[in-house]
Amino acid sequence: MRRSNGSAAVQRHSDGTHHVGPGRDAARDLGVAAALLALAAASVAHLAGLGAGYVAKSLALYAAGAALIWRGLALHHPHAHFGAGNRITLFRFAMTTLFVAVVGEPLAQRDAVAWALVVAATVTALLDAVDGALARRSGLASPFGARFDMETDAWFTLVLCMLVLQLDKAGGWVLASGLMRYAFVAAALAWPWLSAPLPASRRRQAVCVLQITLLIVCLGPVIAPAAASALAAIGLAALTLSFAIDVSWLVRARRNPGSTGP
């Protein structure tokens, strides 16, 4: 059961417990982000000579993501406010919709667009170090925020892979880096033991940073396709090894519940 309570929503779970969701606070932030995104997409379309379809794609992708965000908030965000940390993550997600909408568009000013993507993607990546710290400092850290951040990173990685392919910097194999997490999630549906929680890992964080950094570098017009392919291959190899280590730990944990972290 759910009822309005000012700017929040009080929700009853199946186990009888309650938590207060962000309600209107989140709705306002999602709406403001949508309005700013529309303006940004229209500006990008005008400056880069892209068609109206670019704006429509950006907004459609944002709307789909916003629906998932709203659902996650209702289930896993126990605070009355959306929070500054989640606003930063929302900004990063909105930026990725601008990036991915470029895919499939004819690029008359390819080098200019590529440099703009490098700068914007770098800012988006740097903000990844801010959202979690803000959430903890404000006392608004939550399972939702952690998942929102992780899923935004995964989506950002896939989008960067798509842009590397769009700019002819590497072959279709580069998409493997972006699709690996989604393949892992799909595999967990068949083998539920793969969805067991993994201990925090600096190695996992470092590989994520390395992967995103290498893909952003690949977008630079000064990076030749051969060099970009080599860099992307290094990132893919590191990511594959990281996933292999985690899967190996999950196998051991399934057999020996007392196993320590990878």
C-alpha positions, 0 to 999 in steps of 0.5 A, spaced: 500 500 500 502 507 498 500 513 500 502 520 499 506 524 505 508 531 503 514 530 498 515 523 499 511 516 499 511 511 504 511 504 502 509 497 505 513 491 503 510 484 503 514 483 510 510 488 513 516 493 513 515 501 511 520 505 507 520 513 505 521 514 498 523 520 495 516 521 491 516 528 488 523 530 490 525 525 485 519 526 480 522 534 480 529 532 478 527 527 473 523 532 470 528 538 470 533 533 467 528 531 461 528 539 460 535 540 460 536 534 456 531 536 450 535 543 450 542 540 450 540 535 444 537 541 440 543 545 441 547 539 439 543 537 433 544 544 431 551 545 432 553 538 429 548 538 423 544 532 426 536 531 424 530 532 428 531 524 429 537 525 434 533 529 439 527 524 439 532 518 440 535 522 446 529 523 449 526 516 448 532 513 451 532 518 457 524 516 458 526 509 458 531 509 463 527 514 467 522 509 468 527 504 470 530 509 475 523 510 478 521 503 479 528 502 482 527 508 487 520 505 489 523 499 491 530 500 494 531 508 496 529 508 503 530 516 504 525 522 503 530 525 498 533 523 491 540 526 494 545 530 490 549 523 489 543 521 485 543 527 481 550 527 479 549 520 477 542 522 473 546 527 469 551 522 467 546 517 465 542 523 461 549 525 458 550 518 455 543 518 452 546 524 448 552 520 446 548 514 444 543 518 440 549 520 435 550 512 433 547 511 426 547 519 425 551 521 418 557 526 421 559 531 416 563 534 421 566 527 424 573 530 427 569 536 431 564 531 433 569 526 436 573 531 439 566 534 443 565 526 445 572 526 448 571 532 452 564 530 454 565 523 455 571 525 460 567 530 464 562 524 465 567 519 467 570 524 472 563 525 475 563 518 477 568 519 482 563 524 485 556 521 486 558 516 491 562 521 495 556 526 495 551 520 497 555 518 503 557 525 506 549 527 505 547 520 509 543 518 503 547 512 500 542 506 499 542 500 495 538 504 489 544 509 489 549 503 488 546 500 483 544 506 479 551 508 479 553 501 477 548 500 471 550 507 469 557 505 468 555 499 464 551 503 460 556 508 459 561 503 457 557 500 452 555 507 449 563 508 448 564 501 445 558 503 440 561 510 438 568 507 437 565 502 432 561 508 429 567 512 428 570 506 425 576 506 430 575 498 431 571 492 429 564 490 431 568 485 436 569 492 441 562 491 443 564 485 447 567 490 452 560 493 453 556 487 452 560 483 457 556 485 464 549 484 460 551 477 458 553 475 465 546 478 468 543 473 463 547 467 465 545 468 472 538 467 470 540 460 468 545 459 473 542 463 479 549 462 483 552 467 479 548 473 482 551 471 489 554 478 492 561 479 490 565 483 496 568 490 494 574 489 489 579 495 488 581 491 482 574 491 479 574 498 480 580 499 477 579 495 471 572 499 470 576 506 470 581 503 465 576 500 460 572 507 460 579 511 459 581 507 453 575 507 450 575 515 450 582 515 448 580 511 442 575 516 440 580 522 439 581 523 432 589 523 432 588 516 434 589 512 428 584 506 427 590 501 428 592 504 435 585 505 437 584 497 436 590 495 440 587 500 446 580 497 445 583 490 445 587 491 452 581 494 455 577 488 453 583 483 455 583 486 462 575 486 463 575 479 461 580 477 466 576 481 471 570 477 470 574 470 469 576 472 476 569 473 479 566 467 476 572 463 479 570 466 486 563 465 485 564 457 483 569 456 489 564 460 494 558 455 491 562 449 493 565 452 499 561 458 503 567 460 507 571 462 501 574 469 502 573 475 497 577 475 490 
